[in-house]
Amino acid sequence: MTPRTLRSLRPDVSILVPTLKRPHNILRFMDAVRQTSPIGTYKVVFVTDPDDLTTTNVIQTMVAGLDVDRLEHGGTFPQKINAAA
């Protein structure tokens, strides 16, 4: 693979988003990202608490098909960021 091909397979930036039982903010956040960043230049990684099923369901259904990952990790904001990095 050429460097150009490899670059096209990877996003330019990963956006790490620790969540804490605020599923109503996810769709608004993703709309803002899509309006300001071309598709393919970013990957969003949501870090959810294991017991936050509502947020998990919103991520799995409302942002399906986008370049989004979800990682389960309880803890504080810094702990979630470190887990996703």
C-alpha positions, 0 to 999 in steps of 0.5 A: 500500500502506498502512503496515500492509501494508508492515509485514506484508511485512517482518520486524521484525528480521533475525538475521545468523548467520555459520557456520563448519563447524558444521552440527549447530548450525543446526537447534538454533538455528532451533528456539530462534528459532521457540520464542521469536519469532513467525513473520513477525517475523524473517528469518534470514540465514546467512552461509556460507563458499563451501567449506562445502558441508555447512552449505549443504546443511543450510540448504537442506534442513532449514530450507526453507520458513522465512524464511531466506536464505543468503549466501556470503562467506568471511572473519572473523566481522566480515567476514561480519556486514558482508557480510550487513548 
